[in-house]
Amino acid sequence: MYPRSSQRVAKVIKLANVIAREYEQEYVGTEHVLLAIRREGTGVGAAVLAKHGISADRLKTELDNLARKQLEETWVFGRLPGTPHFKNVTKTAIEQSQELNAKEVCTEHLLLALLKEPGCVAYKALKNLGLTFEGAREAINALAASK
């Protein structure tokens, strides 16, 4: 899957597949990854969302509203096809982990990658909910400093 990805990221990607199936969709999009980060709930990515007041219900409502408005082309990735944005997010998550000198790709890197992919459903939802890349990065640094 990803080079050096954490077990939590693998769990989130599997959960994103489950969520896509729950929506009866035949692709995995950034919205599914974002919902999976929040639903998995134990990673730094989920902690950042919670810190910014983004509950699972609020996130789902926002994503559902946006998903109705936007359909994207798909490409094949794993079990379900992933959107082009999904492909970009996976690459960017790896880059973010390297920038932060992390040993593996974790949920916070996925969250940052989602916030660097304008035009995708997850980015729009996070923007509408008030979370920026800078805000997430600050929260991640604060959480890392408190460990």
C-alpha positions as CSV (number, residue, x, y, z in Angstrom):
1,M,0.0,0.0,0.0
2,Y,2.1,3.0,1.2
3,P,5.7,2.9,2.0
4,R,6.2,3.2,5.8
5,S,2.5,3.6,6.6
6,S,1.4,3.0,10.2
7,Q,-1.0,0.3,11.1
8,R,-3.6,3.0,11.9
9,V,-3.3,4.4,8.3
10,A,-3.9,0.8,7.0
11,K,-6.9,0.6,9.2
12,V,-8.2,4.0,8.1
13,I,-7.8,3.0,4.4
14,K,-9.7,-0.3,5.0
15,L,-12.4,1.7,6.9
16,A,-12.6,4.2,3.9
17,N,-13.4,1.2,1.7
18,V,-16.1,0.1,4.1
19,I,-17.6,3.6,4.3
20,A,-17.6,3.8,0.4
21,R,-19.6,0.6,0.4
22,E,-21.9,1.9,3.0
23,Y,-22.6,4.8,0.6
24,E,-23.1,2.2,-2.1
25,Q,-20.3,3.9,-4.1
26,E,-17.9,2.0,-6.4
27,Y,-14.9,4.3,-5.6
28,V,-13.0,5.5,-2.6
29,G,-12.8,9.3,-2.4
30,T,-11.3,11.8,-0.1
31,E,-14.6,12.1,1.7
32,H,-14.4,8.5,2.7
33,V,-10.8,8.9,3.9
34,L,-11.8,11.9,6.0
35,L,-14.8,10.1,7.5
36,A,-12.6,7.1,8.2
37,I,-10.0,9.2,10.1
38,R,-12.8,10.6,12.3
39,R,-14.6,7.3,12.7
40,E,-11.4,5.4,13.6
41,G,-11.0,8.1,16.3
42,T,-7.7,7.2,18.0
43,G,-5.1,8.9,15.7
44,V,-3.7,12.4,15.8
45,G,-5.8,13.3,12.7
46,A,-9.0,12.5,14.7
47,A,-7.7,14.5,17.7
48,V,-7.1,17.5,15.5
49,L,-10.7,17.3,14.1
50,A,-12.1,17.0,17.6
51,K,-10.0,19.9,18.8
52,H,-11.5,22.0,16.1
53,G,-15.1,21.0,17.1
54,I,-15.6,18.8,14.0
55,S,-17.8,15.9,15.3
56,A,-18.4,12.8,13.2
57,D,-22.1,13.9,12.7
58,R,-21.2,17.4,11.6
59,L,-18.5,16.1,9.3
60,K,-20.8,13.5,7.7
61,T,-23.5,16.1,7.2
62,E,-21.1,18.5,5.5
63,L,-19.6,15.8,3.3
64,D,-23.1,14.5,2.3
65,N,-24.1,18.0,1.2
66,L,-21.0,18.4,-0.9
67,A,-21.0,14.9,-2.3
68,R,-24.5,15.4,-3.7
69,K,-23.1,18.4,-5.7
70,Q,-19.9,16.8,-7.0
71,L,-19.1,13.7,-8.9
72,E,-15.5,12.8,-9.8
73,E,-13.9,10.5,-12.3
74,T,-12.3,7.3,-10.8
75,W,-9.2,5.3,-11.2
76,V,-8.4,1.8,-9.9
77,F,-6.7,1.6,-6.5
78,G,-6.9,-1.5,-4.4
79,R,-10.3,-3.1,-3.9
80,L,-12.4,-0.1,-5.0
81,P,-11.3,2.5,-7.5
82,G,-10.1,5.7,-5.9
83,T,-10.7,9.2,-7.2
84,P,-7.8,11.2,-8.7
85,H,-7.8,13.3,-5.6
86,F,-7.4,10.2,-3.5
87,K,-4.3,9.3,-5.4
88,N,-2.9,12.8,-4.9
89,V,-3.7,12.6,-1.2
90,T,-1.8,9.4,-0.7
91,K,1.3,10.9,-2.4
92,T,1.0,14.1,-0.4
93,A,0.6,12.2,2.9
94,I,3.9,10.5,2.3
95,E,5.5,13.9,1.6
96,Q,4.0,15.4,4.8
97,S,5.4,12.5,6.9
98,Q,8.8,13.1,5.4
99,E,8.6,16.9,6.0
100,L,7.7,16.2,9.7
101,N,10.5,13.6,9.9
102,A,8.1,10.9,10.9
103,K,9.1,7.2,10.8
104,E,5.7,6.3,9.2
105,V,2.7,7.8,7.5
106,C,0.0,8.4,10.1
107,T,-3.5,9.9,10.2
108,E,-2.2,13.4,10.8
109,H,-0.3,13.2,7.5
110,L,-3.5,12.0,5.7
111,L,-5.4,15.0,7.3
112,L,-2.7,17.4,6.2
113,A,-2.8,15.9,2.7
114,L,-6.5,16.3,2.5
115,L,-6.1,20.0,3.4
116,K,-3.5,20.4,0.6
117,E,-5.9,19.0,-2.1
118,P,-8.2,21.9,-3.1
119,G,-11.1,20.9,-5.2
120,C,-11.6,17.6,-3.4
121,V,-14.8,17.0,-1.3
122,A,-12.8,16.5,2.0
123,Y,-10.9,19.8,1.5
124,K,-14.2,21.7,0.9
125,A,-15.8,20.1,3.9
126,L,-12.9,20.9,6.2
127,K,-12.7,24.5,4.8
128,N,-16.5,24.9,5.4
129,L,-16.0,23.6,8.9
130,G,-13.2,26.1,9.6
131,L,-10.1,23.9,9.6
132,T,-7.1,25.1,7.6
133,F,-3.8,23.5,6.8
134,E,-2.1,25.9,9.1
135,G,-4.5,25.3,11.9
136,A,-4.2,21.5,11.6
137,R,-0.4,21.8,11.5
138,E,-0.3,23.9,14.6
139,A,-2.6,21.4,16.4
140,I,-0.4,18.5,15.3
141,N,2.7,20.3,16.6
142,A,1.0,21.1,19.9
143,L,-0.1,17.4,20.3
144,A,3.4,16.2,19.5
145,A,5.0,18.7,22.0
146,S,2.6,17.5,24.8
147,K,3.8,13.8,24.4
